[in-house]
Amino acid sequence: MRRFEDEQGRTWTASVAERPGVDYKGRYYFVAVPEDGDESAAVHLDDVRWNSRGTAERTLRTMSLGELRRRLRWARERAEASIPGA
């Protein structure tokens, strides 16, 4: 897990979630949760995937702030686009 601030100063935690199933390739994916505890505002990128939790966590630890913000922005845009009438 890694804490960071978005462009508006809101603190988020980037972490990894696991997709259950028998296919282990790309099982782990990017998730960002706002620090204020609003789990319903969590966003994810299913296409940013890793084969192991260790690789995913290492990638998050070494990712630049700019890359974290970019992935958060993409995840938020996709989440908003999936809301009917948005």
Buried (B, 14 or more C-beta within 10 A) or exposed (E): EBEBEBEEEEEBBBBBBEEEEEEEEEBBBBBBBBEEEEEEBBBBBEEBBBEEEEEBBEBBEEBEEEEBBEBBBBBBEBBEEEEEEE
